[in-house]
Amino acid sequence: MAFMKVIKNKAYFKRFQVKFKRRRAGKTDYRQRKGLIIQDKNKYATPKYRLVVRFSNKNITCQIVYATLTHDVVVASAYSKELPEYGLNFGLTNYAAAYCTGLLIARRVLTKLGLADTYKGLAEASGEDYMVEEVDDAPRPFFCLLDVGLKRTSTGSKVFAALKGALDGGLDIPHSEKRYVGYDEDSKRLDEDFLRKYIFGGHVGEYMDQMKEEDADAYAKHFSGFIKEGITSDKLEGIYKKVHAAIRAKPVKTKKAKTKPASSKKWQAVKKTYEQRKADSLAKKTSFGQEADE
């Protein structure tokens, strides 16, 4: 085949189609998004829900979202920065915190939809691959799809910790156990004890003990937040169990009462009365006369 040179003349640029803004910024994978939001036409405007999981340096965000023609609508949201309210004041971005955030969003959305008592999920966190079962003579489980965004879906990723928390919380999400931490590719089996250790922060505890023996200064710097709270490796599992119980007991965030400020702010100057304007004008005239005499 002969080499064809692309001539970028006026006709070429007139027909050039610019990619979407979020594609140009590298923020959205539109092929993935289309597969997650496209709905069968015979279902009309039935929402197709997604469990959106995003990670930042200091926070984990989990949201239940559905798309419309113009925008996305957030049904419920949960953040790892809320976990201190449930008794977790440290390690808000690790594997165990991701599980807690997933559990929180599951219990929160089911409570909002009135399904919390029907679908309670897994009573106690464990490493088993749990899938909610439909209850007869009751609404079906809340179904949604996992939206990972641009995060790599490698085995053991924290995004699947949030997925595990949401599943144990009672949501119906299609998944495979092959991406959980502890899955062995050779034996094709999931090590449930290994996964349970990560859910309760056992890997963090092991690293704490190892660093404390090898380098005490590095341990004091790296785990300063744990030390401040008086946390040791043997206390982690008990703390996470209490956090899970607190989330199940009260998943809905309490709204703060709005208080009116003592003095309301006014952005526009208060309109003066006729007498005030007349007095100001007289004062200006007097000051000008005094300046002229001097």
Buried (B, 14 or more C-beta within 10 A) or exposed (E): EEEEEEEEEEEEEEEEEEEEEEEEEEEBBEEEBEEBBEEEEEEEEEBBBBBBBBBEEEBBBBBBBBBEEEEEEEBBBBBBBBBEEBBBBBBBBBBBBBBBBBBBBBBBBBBBBEBBEBBBBBEEBBBEBBEBEEEEEEEEBBEBBBBBBEEEEEEBBBBBBBBBBBBBBBBBBEBEBEBBBBBEEEEEEBBBEBBBBBBBBBBBBEBBEEBBEEEEEEBEEBBEEBBEBEBEBEBBBEBBEEBBEBBBEEBEBEEEEEEEEEEEEEEEEEEEEEEEEEEEEEEEEEEEEEEEEE
